[in-house]
Amino acid sequence: MAAQFLLNLFIAFLWVLLKDEDFLRFQTLVTGFIIGSFIVFMMRRFFGGRFYLHRLLSLIKLILIFISEIFQSSVVVIKHIIGPKINIEPGIFTYKTILRGDWEVTTLALLLTLTPGSVVMEVNEEGDLFYIHAMDIKRYKGDLERSLKTFEKAIMEVTR
């Protein structure tokens, strides 16, 4: 991945030099970077890995998924707050994750904790089991597990 990025930067600076302008323009550098990205993309099979901008696109996808989950869970929490009677059954459940490594597990725990209505209370020693407190366990446990699986998939696309 680093070799692809460095080659892309080299092509961008080479483009700036070939344009032979009186002073460095940001536009020329960006144009060279875009052309370099296209060239590196066409040569990606020689590097033996994925195209390096794929990870950036995966990160953007994870951020958009997170924003969507925040919005959906905020609507649910607001409905409970505004309603005339709060009819919830809070509870704790466990979730076994397929993520490995400190970064992946921590990211999943933070993303879930930042969404309204759920809190990661504890992660076991091995890092594969979460203890999660849910605002309404009867109605929304399935939604939380769906969110967790979506987050896991998006995190794995970014980190692996």
Secondary structure, DSSP 8 states (H G I E B T S, - for coil): -HHHHHHHHHHHHHHHHHHT-SS--HHHHHHHHHHHHHHHHHTGGGTTS--THHHHHHHHHHHHHHHHHHHHHHHHHHHHHHSSS-----EEEEEE----SHHHHHHHHHHHHHSTTEEEEEE-TTS-EEEEEESSHHHHHHHHHHHHHHHHHHHHHHH-
